[in-house]
Amino acid sequence: MNSLDEGLEETLTLHRLGMFTKIGESFKTTNCIENVNKLLAKHTDRVDRWHNSNQRQRWVGTTLLMVEPQLRKVKGLKHLQELPGVMKKDILKRKDSKKKRKAA
């Protein structure tokens, strides 16, 4: 039950933001992230030693470009550009709500 309580806020974020019907189909699970991580690992796990972080970033960038054609499109892609604005409004609303609680 504790693990459910810990993840409840993150689980309901798209609902709270009013974005679930628009982009929730693609983001209701972490499968899209796990798929990208698996494809990255397939190409980079054989590297025994990274010389520096620049080299690692180049490999990751190159690999992402290589695997991009294998990735599925996000359902509701046209609505994804709305998300940053909705998130900013939500953050401001929550900050305002905290200030009001502290003042009370």
DRENRO-180148 format. One record per residue: residue in one letter; x negated, y, z of N, C-alpha, C in turn. Coordinates in pm, 1 decimal, always signed. Example, Ala and Ser with C-alpha at 12.3 -4.5 7.8 and 13.67 -1.06 7.14 Angstrom:
# residues 2
{'A',{-1319.0,-569.0,+780.0},{-1230.0,-450.0,+780.0},{-1320.0,-330.0,+780.0}}
{'S',{-1285.0,-225.0,+708.0},{-1367.0,-106.0,+714.0},{-1290.0,+3.0,+787.0}}
***
This chain:
# residues 104
{'M',{-81.8,-119.3,+0.0},{+0.0,+0.0,+0.0},{-86.5,+126.1,+0.0}}
{'N',{-201.3,+121.5,+68.1},{-289.0,+238.8,+71.1},{-336.7,+276.7,-68.3}}
{'S',{-370.1,+175.7,-150.9},{-418.2,+206.8,-285.3},{-308.3,+273.0,-367.8}}
{'L',{-183.8,+236.1,-346.0},{-72.6,+299.5,-415.3},{-59.4,+445.1,-373.8}}
{'D',{-71.5,+471.2,-243.3},{-63.7,+608.6,-193.7},{-176.8,+694.5,-249.8}}
{'E',{-296.6,+636.7,-258.3},{-412.5,+711.0,-306.5},{-396.4,+751.7,-453.0}}
{'G',{-338.3,+666.2,-534.8},{-326.8,+694.1,-676.8},{-194.2,+752.8,-720.0}}
{'L',{-102.2,+772.7,-626.4},{+31.8,+817.5,-662.3},{+31.0,+953.2,-731.3}}
{'E',{-45.3,+1047.9,-678.5},{-47.7,+1181.4,-738.8},{-100.4,+1176.1,-881.9}}
{'E',{-208.5,+1101.8,-904.2},{-264.1,+1091.9,-1038.0},{-169.2,+1018.4,-1131.6}}
{'T',{-100.0,+918.1,-1078.1},{-6.8,+839.8,-1158.6},{+107.4,+925.4,-1210.5}}
{'L',{+152.2,+1018.6,-1131.8},{+268.2,+1099.5,-1168.1},{+232.9,+1235.1,-1228.2}}
{'T',{+106.8,+1259.5,-1256.5},{+63.4,+1390.2,-1306.3},{+136.1,+1430.5,-1433.8}}
{'L',{+142.8,+1342.2,-1532.7},{+209.3,+1378.1,-1657.8},{+357.2,+1407.8,-1635.5}}
{'H',{+419.7,+1336.9,-1541.9},{+560.0,+1365.2,-1508.9},{+571.5,+1503.7,-1446.4}}
{'R',{+484.0,+1533.6,-1350.3},{+488.3,+1662.9,-1281.5},{+467.0,+1778.1,-1379.9}}
{'L',{+380.2,+1757.7,-1476.0},{+351.1,+1861.3,-1574.2},{+457.5,+1870.4,-1683.3}}
{'G',{+549.9,+1774.8,-1684.6},{+653.9,+1773.6,-1786.9},{+601.4,+1730.6,-1923.1}}
{'M',{+493.2,+1657.4,-1924.9},{+429.5,+1618.0,-2051.1},{+442.8,+1468.8,-2081.1}}
{'F',{+504.6,+1391.8,-1991.2},{+507.3,+1247.1,-2010.8},{+579.8,+1207.4,-2138.5}}
{'T',{+692.2,+1271.3,-2167.2},{+767.1,+1234.6,-2288.2},{+690.3,+1270.3,-2415.4}}
{'K',{+599.7,+1366.8,-2405.6},{+525.7,+1411.0,-2523.8},{+398.7,+1329.5,-2548.4}}
{'I',{+322.6,+1301.5,-2442.7},{+194.1,+1231.7,-2462.0},{+177.6,+1110.9,-2370.5}}
{'G',{+278.5,+1080.2,-2292.3},{+266.6,+973.4,-2193.5},{+244.7,+835.3,-2250.4}}
{'E',{+294.7,+810.4,-2369.8},{+281.6,+677.0,-2429.0},{+134.7,+636.5,-2443.3}}
{'S',{+51.0,+730.1,-2480.0},{-91.5,+698.6,-2498.4},{-170.7,+706.0,-2368.6}}
{'F',{-121.8,+781.8,-2269.8},{-201.6,+806.0,-2149.7},{-142.9,+747.6,-2021.8}}
{'K',{-44.9,+659.3,-2033.5},{+11.6,+603.3,-1911.0},{-78.2,+495.0,-1850.8}}
{'T',{-175.8,+449.6,-1928.1},{-276.3,+357.3,-1875.6},{-415.0,+411.8,-1910.9}}
{'T',{-516.6,+347.9,-1857.7},{-654.3,+388.5,-1887.6},{-712.7,+308.3,-2003.4}}
{'N',{-627.9,+234.9,-2075.4},{-677.3,+148.9,-2183.6},{-756.7,+225.4,-2288.7}}
{'C',{-712.9,+347.0,-2322.0},{-784.8,+422.3,-2426.8},{-927.0,+455.7,-2381.8}}
{'I',{-944.0,+487.6,-2254.5},{-1076.7,+518.2,-2201.5},{-1161.1,+391.3,-2193.0}}
{'E',{-1098.5,+283.6,-2145.3},{-1170.6,+157.0,-2133.2},{-1215.9,+106.2,-2269.5}}
{'N',{-1133.8,+126.6,-2371.8},{-1170.0,+83.9,-2506.5},{-1292.7,+159.4,-2556.0}}
{'V',{-1296.2,+290.4,-2536.0},{-1411.9,+370.2,-2577.3},{-1536.1,+325.8,-2500.2}}
{'N',{-1522.2,+305.0,-2370.5},{-1636.6,+260.4,-2289.4},{-1689.7,+126.2,-2338.2}}
{'K',{-1598.8,+34.7,-2374.5},{-1640.5,-96.3,-2422.8},{-1716.3,-84.1,-2554.7}}
{'L',{-1665.9,-0.2,-2644.1},{-1733.6,+19.4,-2771.8},{-1870.1,+86.3,-2753.2}}
{'L',{-1879.6,+182.2,-2659.9},{-2008.7,+245.2,-2629.4},{-2106.9,+142.1,-2575.5}}
{'A',{-2060.6,+60.4,-2483.2},{-2147.4,-40.1,-2422.0},{-2199.4,-138.8,-2525.7}}
{'K',{-2114.1,-173.1,-2619.7},{-2153.1,-267.8,-2724.2},{-2277.1,-219.2,-2799.9}}
{'H',{-2289.7,-88.2,-2816.4},{-2401.8,-32.6,-2892.7},{-2517.7,+17.9,-2806.8}}
{'T',{-2494.0,+44.1,-2678.8},{-2599.9,+104.5,-2597.2},{-2651.6,+14.4,-2485.2}}
{'D',{-2584.2,-95.0,-2455.8},{-2627.4,-180.0,-2344.1},{-2761.6,-248.4,-2367.8}}
{'R',{-2801.0,-260.1,-2491.7},{-2927.3,-328.6,-2520.7},{-3049.2,-240.4,-2496.8}}
{'V',{-3027.9,-112.1,-2477.1},{-3140.0,-20.9,-2452.7},{-3189.9,-44.9,-2310.6}}
{'D',{-3315.3,-85.1,-2297.6},{-3371.5,-116.3,-2166.4},{-3413.7,+9.0,-2090.0}}
{'R',{-3464.6,+106.6,-2161.7},{-3518.3,+224.3,-2093.6},{-3487.8,+349.2,-2174.8}}
{'W',{-3416.5,+442.0,-2112.2},{-3391.4,+571.2,-2174.5},{-3507.7,+662.6,-2138.2}}
{'H',{-3567.8,+727.5,-2236.5},{-3682.1,+814.2,-2209.5},{-3639.9,+942.5,-2139.1}}
{'N',{-3525.3,+995.9,-2175.3},{-3474.7,+1115.7,-2109.3},{-3324.8,+1127.0,-2137.5}}
{'S',{-3259.5,+1223.0,-2073.6},{-3114.8,+1235.1,-2090.3},{-3077.8,+1281.0,-2231.2}}
{'N',{-3166.0,+1355.5,-2297.9},{-3138.3,+1396.4,-2435.4},{-3126.5,+1275.7,-2527.2}}
{'Q',{-3213.1,+1178.9,-2505.5},{-3207.8,+1058.0,-2587.2},{-3076.4,+984.3,-2562.8}}
{'R',{-3036.5,+974.3,-2439.1},{-2911.2,+906.5,-2404.9},{-2792.4,+979.6,-2469.2}}
{'Q',{-2792.3,+1112.3,-2461.7},{-2683.6,+1190.5,-2521.2},{-2678.3,+1171.2,-2672.5}}
{'R',{-2792.9,+1164.9,-2736.8},{-2796.6,+1142.8,-2882.3},{-2739.4,+1006.5,-2918.1}}
{'W',{-2775.2,+903.7,-2840.4},{-2724.3,+769.5,-2866.0},{-2572.9,+764.9,-2846.1}}
{'V',{-2527.0,+824.5,-2737.5},{-2382.5,+823.6,-2710.1},{-2308.5,+899.6,-2819.8}}
{'G',{-2359.5,+1016.7,-2858.3},{-2295.3,+1094.9,-2964.0},{-2290.7,+1019.7,-3096.0}}
{'T',{-2402.0,+958.9,-3131.9},{-2408.7,+882.3,-3256.2},{-2313.5,+763.7,-3252.1}}
{'T',{-2310.0,+695.5,-3139.6},{-2221.6,+580.3,-3125.5},{-2075.3,+622.0,-3134.0}}
{'L',{-2040.2,+734.1,-3070.7},{-1901.8,+781.0,-3078.7},{-1862.2,+811.9,-3222.5}}
{'L',{-1953.6,+871.2,-3298.7},{-1925.1,+897.5,-3439.7},{-1907.4,+767.5,-3517.7}}
{'M',{-1985.6,+665.8,-3483.1},{-1976.4,+536.7,-3552.4},{-1845.5,+464.9,-3522.7}}
{'V',{-1799.7,+470.0,-3397.1},{-1680.6,+393.7,-3358.5},{-1550.6,+471.8,-3377.8}}
{'E',{-1560.2,+600.0,-3407.7},{-1439.5,+682.2,-3421.7},{-1335.9,+622.1,-3516.9}}
{'P',{-1375.8,+567.7,-3632.0},{-1274.8,+509.8,-3721.6},{-1198.5,+391.8,-3660.3}}
{'Q',{-1255.7,+327.0,-3559.4},{-1191.1,+212.1,-3496.4},{-1088.0,+253.8,-3390.9}}
{'L',{-1089.9,+379.0,-3350.5},{-1001.7,+425.3,-3243.5},{-863.6,+456.8,-3298.5}}
{'R',{-763.1,+433.2,-3215.4},{-626.1,+464.7,-3254.2},{-597.3,+611.4,-3228.7}}
{'K',{-504.9,+665.4,-3306.1},{-464.4,+803.5,-3284.8},{-377.3,+811.8,-3160.2}}
{'V',{-386.1,+923.6,-3092.6},{-304.6,+948.2,-2974.8},{-162.3,+976.7,-3020.6}}
{'K',{-67.4,+904.7,-2961.5},{+73.4,+933.2,-2992.9},{+108.5,+1066.0,-2928.0}}
{'G',{+166.5,+1155.4,-3005.1},{+197.1,+1288.8,-2954.4},{+78.9,+1383.0,-2965.4}}
{'L',{-10.5,+1354.9,-3057.3},{-133.6,+1432.8,-3073.4},{-106.0,+1582.3,-3086.7}}
{'K',{+1.4,+1618.3,-3157.7},{+30.0,+1760.1,-3178.4},{+63.6,+1831.2,-3047.2}}
{'H',{+107.7,+1755.5,-2946.8},{+141.3,+1815.1,-2817.1},{+21.6,+1823.4,-2723.4}}
{'L',{-86.8,+1756.6,-2758.6},{-205.4,+1753.9,-2672.9},{-263.7,+1892.5,-2652.9}}
{'Q',{-251.9,+1979.2,-2751.3},{-305.4,+2115.0,-2739.2},{-229.2,+2197.6,-2636.7}}
{'E',{-109.6,+2155.9,-2598.2},{-32.2,+2225.4,-2495.1},{-85.4,+2196.7,-2354.9}}
{'L',{-152.4,+2083.8,-2339.3},{-191.7,+2035.3,-2206.9},{-277.8,+2132.5,-2126.4}}
{'P',{-382.7,+2194.6,-2182.1},{-463.1,+2287.3,-2100.9},{-381.0,+2402.3,-2041.6}}
{'G',{-292.0,+2460.8,-2120.6},{-208.9,+2570.2,-2070.5},{-114.8,+2524.9,-1960.4}}
{'V',{-55.3,+2408.6,-1978.8},{+35.6,+2353.5,-1878.1},{-40.8,+2324.2,-1749.6}}
{'M',{-163.0,+2271.9,-1763.2},{-244.5,+2240.7,-1645.2},{-283.8,+2368.0,-1570.5}}
{'K',{-320.7,+2473.0,-1643.5},{-357.0,+2599.7,-1578.3},{-239.3,+2656.7,-1500.1}}
{'K',{-120.6,+2653.9,-1559.9},{-0.9,+2702.5,-1490.7},{+24.3,+2622.6,-1364.2}}
{'D',{+7.3,+2490.4,-1373.2},{+29.8,+2404.5,-1257.6},{-70.6,+2433.5,-1146.3}}
{'I',{-196.5,+2456.2,-1182.4},{-299.9,+2486.8,-1083.1},{-267.2,+2617.2,-1011.6}}
{'L',{-229.6,+2719.7,-1087.6},{-193.6,+2847.9,-1026.7},{-72.1,+2833.6,-935.7}}
{'K',{+24.9,+2757.7,-979.4},{+146.3,+2734.4,-900.1},{+112.1,+2663.9,-768.0}}
{'R',{+23.6,+2564.3,-774.9},{-14.4,+2490.5,-653.8},{-95.7,+2577.8,-558.8}}
{'K',{-185.1,+2662.9,-613.3},{-262.3,+2754.5,-528.7},{-168.8,+2852.0,-457.7}}
{'D',{-72.5,+2906.5,-531.6},{+24.6,+2999.3,-475.0},{+105.9,+2931.6,-365.6}}
{'S',{+142.7,+2807.2,-390.1},{+220.1,+2730.8,-292.4},{+139.7,+2708.4,-163.3}}
{'K',{+9.1,+2679.9,-177.4},{-76.5,+2660.5,-59.7},{-90.0,+2789.3,+20.5}}
{'K',{-104.3,+2903.2,-50.5},{-115.7,+3031.1,+18.7},{+10.6,+3060.5,+98.4}}
{'K',{+126.0,+3031.1,+40.3},{+252.4,+3056.6,+110.1},{+265.4,+2968.9,+233.7}}
{'R',{+219.3,+2844.0,+224.3},{+226.0,+2754.2,+341.0},{+133.3,+2802.5,+452.3}}
{'K',{+14.7,+2850.5,+414.0},{-80.0,+2899.3,+514.1},{-27.0,+3026.7,+583.1}}
{'A',{+40.8,+3111.3,+504.9},{+94.7,+3236.0,+559.2},{+212.1,+3210.0,+654.0}}
{'A',{+281.8,+3100.2,+633.4},{+400.5,+3070.7,+715.4},{+366.6,+3018.3,+852.3}}
***
